[in-house]
Amino acid sequence: MLYNIYNLKWNEEICTLLNIPMSMLPEMKNSSEIYIKTAPRIFFTGEILFAGIVGLAPNFWLT
């Protein structure tokens, strides 16, 4: 696996073996972080914060 789930980092050794530049890989973030805020002038209520992610597990379709 490119991503080491035990130390929560990209695996440099495997990336090197596969010739994948580490700079090409995305930054991993916690799913509860705030990713973006809207501009306050767009909505009358002020900023709207967007946090969290949605995804499917690989075995989702097998159940």
N, CA and C atoms as a LAMMPS dump frame, in Angstrom:
ITEM: TIMESTEP
0
ITEM: NUMBER OF ATOMS
189
ITEM: BOX BOUNDS ff ff ff
-5.0000000000000000e+02 5.0000000000000000e+02
-5.0000000000000000e+02 5.0000000000000000e+02
-5.0000000000000000e+02 5.0000000000000000e+02
ITEM: ATOMS id mol type element x y z
1 1 1 N 0.836 -1.178 0
2 1 2 C 0 0 0
3 1 3 C 0.883 1.245 0
4 2 1 N 0.442 2.222 -0.721
5 2 2 C 1.186 3.485 -0.726
6 2 3 C 1.04 4.226 0.593
7 3 1 N -0.116 4.075 1.232
8 3 2 C -0.366 4.782 2.486
9 3 3 C -0.252 3.814 3.646
10 4 1 N 0.591 4.148 4.597
11 4 2 C 0.801 3.302 5.757
12 4 3 C -0.247 3.65 6.811
13 5 1 N -1.162 2.724 7.081
14 5 2 C -2.248 3.001 8.026
15 5 3 C -1.791 2.948 9.481
16 6 1 N -0.59 2.46 9.719
17 6 2 C -0.09 2.376 11.09
18 6 3 C 0.57 3.669 11.549
19 7 1 N 1.318 4.329 10.662
20 7 2 C 1.939 5.599 11.052
21 7 3 C 1.282 6.796 10.358
22 8 1 N 0.234 6.535 9.562
23 8 2 C -0.56 7.57 8.888
24 8 3 C 0.284 8.478 8
25 9 1 N 1.171 7.84 7.231
26 9 2 C 2.034 8.579 6.301
27 9 3 C 2.148 7.791 4.997
28 10 1 N 2.522 8.495 3.938
29 10 2 C 2.797 7.827 2.669
30 10 3 C 4.056 7 2.829
31 11 1 N 4.09 5.834 2.224
32 11 2 C 5.232 4.928 2.315
33 11 3 C 6.283 5.335 1.283
34 12 1 N 7.352 5.967 1.759
35 12 2 C 8.403 6.477 0.867
36 12 3 C 9.108 5.359 0.109
37 13 1 N 9.307 4.23 0.769
38 13 2 C 10.01 3.113 0.132
39 13 3 C 9.234 2.58 -1.079
40 14 1 N 7.941 2.383 -0.926
41 14 2 C 7.131 1.879 -2.036
42 14 3 C 7.006 2.923 -3.138
43 15 1 N 6.871 4.174 -2.763
44 15 2 C 6.806 5.245 -3.765
45 15 3 C 8.091 5.288 -4.59
46 16 1 N 9.216 5.105 -3.926
47 16 2 C 10.493 5.092 -4.636
48 16 3 C 10.569 3.901 -5.59
49 17 1 N 10.138 2.73 -5.114
50 17 2 C 10.156 1.532 -5.959
51 17 3 C 9.27 1.683 -7.193
52 18 1 N 8.141 2.366 -7.025
53 18 2 C 7.204 2.546 -8.132
54 18 3 C 7.445 3.839 -8.914
55 19 1 N 8.492 4.565 -8.519
56 19 2 C 8.855 5.824 -9.181
57 19 3 C 7.717 6.856 -9.116
58 20 1 N 7.113 6.97 -7.939
59 20 2 C 6.041 7.94 -7.711
60 20 3 C 6.609 9.067 -6.851
61 21 1 N 6.635 10.294 -7.362
62 21 2 C 7.158 11.41 -6.556
63 21 3 C 6.259 11.684 -5.351
64 22 1 N 6.866 11.839 -4.19
65 22 2 C 6.102 12.124 -2.971
66 22 3 C 5.334 13.44 -3.098
67 23 1 N 5.878 14.374 -3.846
68 23 2 C 5.22 15.672 -4.015
69 23 3 C 3.911 15.562 -4.798
70 24 1 N 3.723 14.457 -5.503
71 24 2 C 2.52 14.243 -6.298
72 24 3 C 1.342 13.762 -5.444
73 25 1 N 1.635 13.227 -4.27
74 25 2 C 0.597 12.658 -3.415
75 25 3 C -0.108 13.751 -2.614
76 26 1 N -1.416 13.598 -2.407
77 26 2 C -2.163 14.627 -1.673
78 26 3 C -1.848 14.628 -0.185
79 27 1 N -2.082 15.76 0.43
80 27 2 C -1.932 15.876 1.877
81 27 3 C -3.122 15.183 2.528
82 28 1 N -2.856 14.333 3.494
83 28 2 C -3.929 13.647 4.201
84 28 3 C -4.437 14.544 5.309
85 29 1 N -5.759 14.605 5.436
86 29 2 C -6.371 15.43 6.47
87 29 3 C -7.392 14.615 7.241
88 30 1 N -7.641 15.052 8.442
89 30 2 C -8.657 14.444 9.276
90 30 3 C -10.03 14.731 8.675
91 31 1 N -10.93 13.787 8.744
92 31 2 C -12.245 13.984 8.139
93 31 3 C -13.09 15.027 8.868
94 32 1 N -12.687 15.424 10.069
95 32 2 C -13.457 16.427 10.799
96 32 3 C -12.897 17.837 10.657
97 33 1 N -11.845 18.006 9.864
98 33 2 C -11.279 19.347 9.661
99 33 3 C -12.195 20.201 8.802
100 34 1 N -12.063 21.504 8.941
101 34 2 C -12.774 22.437 8.067
102 34 3 C -11.935 22.59 6.799
103 35 1 N -12.553 22.263 5.66
104 35 2 C -11.822 22.29 4.393
105 35 3 C -11.944 23.626 3.67
106 36 1 N -13.075 24.263 3.794
107 36 2 C -13.29 25.518 3.073
108 36 3 C -14.401 26.314 3.763
109 37 1 N -14.374 27.625 3.571
110 37 2 C -15.421 28.52 4.07
111 37 3 C -15.949 29.321 2.891
112 38 1 N -17.241 29.607 2.908
113 38 2 C -17.793 30.457 1.857
114 38 3 C -17.486 31.913 2.177
115 39 1 N -17.555 32.742 1.168
116 39 2 C -17.363 34.177 1.376
117 39 3 C -18.585 34.726 2.1
118 40 1 N -18.392 35.526 3.141
119 40 2 C -19.519 36.035 3.924
120 40 3 C -20.503 36.867 3.104
121 41 1 N -20.063 37.501 2.05
122 41 2 C -20.951 38.372 1.272
123 41 3 C -21.927 37.581 0.402
124 42 1 N -21.657 36.285 0.189
125 42 2 C -22.523 35.484 -0.675
126 42 3 C -23.8 35.067 0.046
127 43 1 N -23.709 34.757 1.315
128 43 2 C -24.87 34.317 2.086
129 43 3 C -25.192 35.358 3.147
130 44 1 N -26.449 35.569 3.388
131 44 2 C -26.874 36.576 4.36
132 44 3 C -26.516 36.187 5.784
133 45 1 N -26.359 34.894 6.019
134 45 2 C -26.078 34.429 7.38
135 45 3 C -24.604 34.468 7.729
136 46 1 N -23.767 34.823 6.796
137 46 2 C -22.328 34.846 7.043
138 46 3 C -21.652 33.646 6.414
139 47 1 N -20.514 33.267 6.947
140 47 2 C -19.746 32.156 6.394
141 47 3 C -20.454 30.824 6.623
142 48 1 N -20.304 29.923 5.677
143 48 2 C -20.743 28.544 5.85
144 48 3 C -19.485 27.688 5.768
145 49 1 N -19.298 26.863 6.785
146 49 2 C -18.109 26.023 6.865
147 49 3 C -18.408 24.646 6.275
148 50 1 N -17.462 24.11 5.533
149 50 2 C -17.595 22.768 4.977
150 50 3 C -16.534 21.884 5.62
151 51 1 N -16.992 20.84 6.305
152 51 2 C -16.094 19.912 6.975
153 51 3 C -16.586 18.495 6.74
154 52 1 N -15.671 17.546 6.83
155 52 2 C -16.032 16.145 6.666
156 52 3 C -15.924 15.697 5.231
157 53 1 N -15.904 14.382 5.055
158 53 2 C -15.792 13.796 3.733
159 53 3 C -16.752 12.624 3.62
160 54 1 N -17.048 12.238 2.412
161 54 2 C -17.891 11.079 2.156
162 54 3 C -17.126 10.149 1.238
163 55 1 N -17.151 8.886 1.528
164 55 2 C -16.455 7.925 0.683
165 55 3 C -17.044 6.54 0.855
166 56 1 N -16.688 5.676 -0.05
167 56 2 C -17.15 4.294 0.014
168 56 3 C -15.978 3.377 0.297
169 57 1 N -16.218 2.403 1.159
170 57 2 C -15.2 1.384 1.385
171 57 3 C -15.142 0.462 0.175
172 58 1 N -13.97 -0.085 -0.136
173 58 2 C -13.858 -0.959 -1.311
174 58 3 C -14.805 -2.151 -1.293
175 59 1 N -15.161 -2.646 -0.102
176 59 2 C -16.044 -3.802 -0.042
177 59 3 C -17.519 -3.423 0.109
178 60 1 N -17.835 -2.174 -0.074
179 60 2 C -19.214 -1.702 0.075
180 60 3 C -20.168 -2.469 -0.825
181 61 1 N -19.774 -2.7 -2.064
182 61 2 C -20.66 -3.327 -3.049
183 61 3 C -20.736 -4.847 -2.849
184 62 1 N -19.897 -5.4 -2.013
185 62 2 C -19.887 -6.853 -1.805
186 62 3 C -20.863 -7.303 -0.742
187 63 1 N -21.407 -6.371 0.021
188 63 2 C -22.302 -6.753 1.104
189 63 3 C -23.729 -6.909 0.635
